[in-house]
Amino acid sequence: MRLYLAHAPYVANKIAIDLLSNNIQFTQGVEIVVKSVREVLEEELEKEARLDEKVWELIEELEEDPDLELADRKQLFWLIKKRLAPEFGVILNYEDKYNDISHKILRKLYEEDLINYTLPDNKVKNLIFNAITSYIKSYDEIEDIVIEKISNYKRKLIPGSDEYEIVFQKLFEEELKKRGLLL
C-alpha cells in the first residue's frame, strides 16, 4: 500500500513507540523524535506527490492533442510515472521505498543526536521499517472498522463532507490509540 501525506503523523508516532519499546533512548524527548521522523516522511511523500502532479499535467497536455488517441489513463499514468520517477528521486517499489525511508530516518535521528542505542544500526533500521509496514497493514483494517462505525450512526454522514472527515479522523485516532499505534 502507498503512504500518503496524511499518514505521516501516525507513522511517525508508530516509529517512536516501536523504538521506545525496544529500549532505544531518546536524548531530547519523544516529541522531537516524532517531529524529525515526520519531517523525513513528509519530505519523501511530497516528492511522490509532486511526481504525480507532473504526470497528470503531462497526461492533460497529451489529451489536448486531437491527433493522439490515448490508451487507458491509468496505464498511461504508470508508464509516465515510471519514466519520470528517477528524475524526481522517487522509488516506486514499496519495499525498496520504505527501506530507503527507514535509512533516512535513522540517519537523521542519529546525526541530530536524538537517539542512543546499543543495537546494530541495521536492527534499528529494521525496527523503523517494520513500524512503517505494520502501520500500513493496520490501516486498511482500521479504516474498515471506522467506516462501519460511521455507517451505524443514526444521522447519516456524507462521505467527503467536512463533518464526515472530522468524525472519521476522530474515530481513526481512537482506533490507533486502542492498538497502541498512537501516543
Secondary structure, DSSP 4 states (H G I P E B T S, - for coil): ----GGGHHHHHHHHHHHHHTTTPEESS-HHHHHHHHHHHHHHHHHHHHHHHHHHHHHHHHHHH-TT-----HHHHHHHHHHHHHHHHT---SHHHHHHHHHHHHHHHHHHTT-EE--S-HHHHHHHHHHHHHHHHHHHHHHHHHHHHHHHT-SSPPPTTSHHHHHHHHHHHHHHHHHTT---
